[in-house]
Amino acid sequence: MWELGEPDYIVDVPAFAVPATGVLDYENVTINLPFSEDVWIKSVQHLPGDRRVLHHLLSFIVPADYAERIVEGENDRYREFLEGYAPGKVEASSFPEGAGVFVPEGSAVQMSLHYTTFGKEVVDRTQLGLYFAEVIPRHQYSTYALSYGGSNIEIPPGVAEHKMSASHVFDDEIMLHGLRPHMHFRGKYMRFRVVYPDGTQDDILNVPDYNFNWQPTYRLSEPMLLAAGSRVIIEGAFDNSEYNLGNPDPGAAVRGGAQSWDEMFIGYFSYYKTR
C-alpha cells in the first residue's frame, strides 16, 4: 500500500460518489492541514480509492481555505505544486537530494481530480501520504507549467500533424530535474529544449510517440544547470486524423479544454533555484 512505509501525515480526500454513466466536471477540493508549525515535504504518495474511475489528479500547497479553482496548465503564485497522479505515474515520489516542498503553518492541500465513469456506480476515497524531511532542505522544489493556453487551441478536422510550440524564460539560475509532457488523445509527440543566453542550445527530452495512457514524469539521470535568462521551449504536434486509432472523432474541430476529447498542450518543468 504505502511504498515508503506509514506516512508522517495522511490527507483523506472527501469521499466522492462517481455515477455509472455521464461526463463529470473536474472535482476541486481544499483540505486544511492541522500543522502547528512549518514543515518540509520530502516524499509523497497518492493512494487512489478506485483506479477504475480516478484518471488523474494534481495536488498543490495553498493558503488555508483557498477557494480559487485549479486550471490545469496555469501558474498561480498562491499555489506550490506538490505532485500528481496519472497513468504511468502511480508510485511514491521523492524530491531530489537537498530539495523539498515547503508547507507553512496555516496551509492546505488543494486537489483537482478527474473522474471518469465505466458503467458502475462507485465511491472513491483517495488518500495522500506526506513524508516530512528530517533536515530542512536547502532548496524549494518547484514545478512550472508551460502551456500554450487551452482556450487558444484549435485543431482542424482530419489533420495528421497540427504543430504547436510554447516557450518560457527563467529569470533565475535553476537546476532542472524533471519534465512531463501532457496532451490528450490526439497528442502525437513533444520535445523539450533549452536556448542559453549565449545562443547555444541543448535538447532535453524527446517523446516521439506520446501516449495519453502513459504519462510519467521523466527524471533526468543528470540534472541540468540552466543559467539565468535561459529560454525553455516545448514543440509538439497533434494527430486528428482517422489514422490515430485513439482519436474520438477525426471529423471534429478540436478546442482546448479539460475533458479528454478536448486538448491540452502543457510541458511541466520541475526544478529548484540555485540561489
C-alpha positions in Angstrom: 0.0 0.0 0.0 2.3 2.7 1.2 5.6 2.2 -0.7 7.7 4.2 1.8 6.1 2.9 4.9 3.5 4.7 7.0 3.4 8.4 6.1 4.0 11.1 8.7 0.6 12.5 7.8 -2.3 11.2 5.7 -4.7 13.5 4.0 -8.1 11.9 3.5 -9.8 13.3 0.4 -13.6 13.6 0.9 -15.4 10.6 -0.5 -16.8 11.2 -4.0 -19.6 9.2 -5.5 -18.9 8.5 -9.2 -22.1 7.7 -11.1 -22.3 4.8 -13.5 -22.5 7.0 -16.6 -22.2 10.6 -17.6 -19.5 13.3 -18.0 -18.1 14.8 -14.8 -16.5 18.2 -14.3 -13.2 18.2 -12.5 -13.6 17.9 -8.8 -11.7 20.6 -6.8 -11.2 20.2 -3.1 -9.3 22.2 -0.5 -8.3 20.4 2.7 -6.9 22.4 5.6 -3.8 21.0 7.2 -3.6 20.9 11.1 0.1 21.6 11.4 1.1 23.9 14.2 4.4 24.7 12.7 6.1 25.0 9.3 7.1 21.6 7.7 9.0 20.5 4.7 7.8 17.6 2.5 10.4 15.2 1.2 8.2 12.5 -0.3 4.6 12.0 -1.3 2.3 9.2 -2.5 -1.2 9.4 -3.8 -3.3 6.3 -3.0 -6.4 6.2 -5.3 -9.5 4.9 -3.8 -10.7 3.3 -7.0 -8.3 3.3 -10.0 -11.2 2.4 -12.3 -12.6 5.9 -12.0 -9.7 8.2 -10.9 -7.9 9.1 -14.1 -5.6 11.7 -12.7 -5.2 14.4 -10.1 -3.0 17.3 -9.2 -2.1 18.4 -5.7 -0.9 21.8 -4.6 0.0 23.5 -1.3 -2.1 26.7 -0.8 -3.1 29.0 2.0 -5.9 27.6 4.2 -9.4 27.9 2.8 -8.1 28.9 -0.6 -11.0 28.7 -3.0 -9.7 29.7 -6.4 -10.3 26.7 -8.8 -7.4 24.9 -10.3 -7.0 25.4 -14.1 -4.5 22.8 -15.4 -1.6 24.4 -17.2 -1.9 27.8 -15.4 0.6 29.1 -12.8 -0.8 30.7 -9.7 1.6 32.5 -7.3 -0.5 31.3 -4.3 -0.1 27.7 -5.3 3.0 25.5 -5.0 2.8 22.3 -7.0 3.2 19.2 -4.8 2.7 16.1 -7.0 0.3 14.4 -9.4 -1.2 11.0 -10.1 -1.8 9.8 -13.6 -1.5 6.7 -15.8 2.2 5.8 -15.7 2.7 8.0 -12.7 1.3 6.0 -9.8 4.3 5.3 -7.5 5.6 7.3 -4.5 7.8 10.3 -5.4 10.7 11.7 -3.5 12.2 15.1 -4.2 15.9 15.4 -5.2 18.6 15.5 -2.5 18.7 18.8 -0.7 15.2 19.9 -2.0 11.7 19.7 -0.7 8.3 21.4 -0.8 7.7 24.0 2.0 4.4 23.9 3.8 3.9 27.0 6.1 1.8 26.8 9.1 -1.8 27.7 8.1 -1.7 25.8 4.8 -4.0 23.5 2.9 -3.7 20.8 0.2 -5.8 21.7 -2.8 -6.6 19.0 -5.4 -8.1 18.8 -8.9 -9.4 15.3 -9.5 -10.5 14.0 -12.9 -13.1 11.1 -12.6 -14.4 9.0 -15.5 -17.4 6.7 -15.5 -17.2 3.0 -16.5 -20.8 1.6 -16.2 -21.0 1.1 -12.4 -21.5 3.5 -9.6 -18.7 3.5 -7.1 -17.4 5.7 -4.2 -13.8 6.9 -4.4 -11.8 7.5 -1.2 -8.4 8.7 -2.3 -5.6 9.4 0.2 -2.4 11.5 0.1 0.6 10.4 2.2 3.0 13.1 3.3 6.6 12.3 4.4 8.4 15.1 6.3 12.1 16.0 5.8 14.2 15.3 8.9 16.6 18.0 7.9 15.4 21.3 6.5 16.2 21.2 2.7 18.4 23.9 1.1 16.1 24.4 -1.8 12.4 24.8 -2.5 11.4 22.3 -5.3 9.0 23.9 -7.8 7.2 23.0 -11.0 6.4 25.4 -13.8 3.6 24.6 -16.2 4.5 25.8 -19.7 1.2 25.9 -21.6 0.0 27.2 -24.9 -3.3 28.0 -23.2 -6.2 25.7 -23.7 -8.6 28.4 -24.9 -6.3 29.2 -27.9 -6.0 25.6 -29.2 -7.9 24.9 -32.4 -7.1 21.8 -34.3 -8.7 21.4 -37.8 -10.7 18.2 -38.6 -8.7 15.4 -40.2 -5.2 16.9 -39.9 -2.4 14.4 -39.2 0.2 16.8 -37.8 -1.0 20.0 -36.2 2.1 21.6 -34.8 2.3 23.8 -31.7 5.0 25.3 -29.5 5.5 27.5 -26.4 8.4 29.0 -24.5 9.4 30.5 -21.2 12.4 32.4 -19.9 13.7 31.5 -16.4 14.9 34.7 -14.8 16.9 32.8 -12.2 19.6 30.2 -12.5 17.9 26.8 -11.9 18.8 23.1 -11.5 16.4 21.2 -13.8 15.4 17.7 -12.6 12.2 16.6 -14.2 9.9 17.0 -17.1 6.4 15.8 -18.1 4.5 16.4 -21.4 0.7 16.5 -21.2 -1.7 16.3 -24.0 -4.9 14.2 -24.6 -6.0 11.6 -27.1 -4.7 13.5 -30.1 -1.2 14.2 -28.7 1.4 12.9 -31.2 4.8 14.0 -29.9 6.5 16.6 -27.7 10.1 17.8 -27.5 11.8 19.9 -24.8 14.9 22.0 -25.5 16.7 25.0 -24.0 18.4 28.0 -25.6 21.0 29.5 -23.3 21.7 33.3 -23.0 24.8 32.9 -25.3 22.6 31.4 -28.1 23.8 27.8 -27.7 21.2 25.2 -27.1 20.6 21.7 -25.9 17.9 19.1 -26.4 16.5 18.0 -23.1 13.8 15.4 -23.8 12.1 13.8 -26.8 8.9 11.9 -26.5 8.4 10.8 -30.1 5.3 8.6 -29.6 3.1 10.3 -26.9 0.6 8.1 -25.2 -2.3 9.6 -23.2 -2.5 6.4 -21.2 1.2 6.6 -20.1 2.2 10.0 -18.5 5.2 9.6 -16.3 7.5 12.3 -15.0 10.8 11.9 -16.7 13.5 12.5 -14.0 16.9 13.4 -15.6 19.7 11.0 -14.7 22.0 14.1 -14.5 20.2 17.3 -13.6 20.8 20.3 -15.9 22.1 23.7 -14.7 20.3 26.4 -16.7 21.8 29.9 -16.5 19.6 32.8 -15.6 17.9 34.0 -18.8 17.7 30.6 -20.4 14.7 30.0 -22.6 13.0 26.6 -22.5 10.9 25.5 -25.4 8.3 22.8 -26.0 7.4 21.7 -29.5 4.9 19.1 -30.4 2.0 18.0 -32.6 -1.5 16.6 -32.6 -2.9 13.9 -34.8 -6.6 14.5 -35.5 -6.7 12.1 -38.5 -8.5 8.8 -38.9 -5.1 7.0 -38.7 -4.9 7.9 -35.0 -6.7 4.9 -33.5 -7.2 6.7 -30.2 -8.9 9.7 -31.8 -12.5 10.1 -30.5 -13.7 12.0 -33.6 -11.5 12.8 -36.6 -14.2 15.0 -38.1 -14.2 17.3 -35.1 -12.6 20.7 -34.9 -10.9 20.4 -31.6 -10.6 23.1 -29.0 -8.7 23.3 -25.7 -10.5 22.1 -22.6 -10.4 19.9 -19.6 -12.2 16.8 -20.9 -10.2 14.1 -22.6 -11.8 14.7 -26.0 -10.7 18.3 -25.8 -7.0 19.0 -25.9 -4.2 20.4 -23.8 -0.6 21.3 -24.6 1.5 21.5 -21.4 5.1 20.9 -20.6 6.0 20.7 -16.9 9.4 21.6 -15.7 10.5 20.6 -12.1 13.5 22.4 -10.7 14.9 24.4 -7.9 16.6 27.8 -7.9 20.3 27.6 -7.1 20.4 30.8 -5.2 
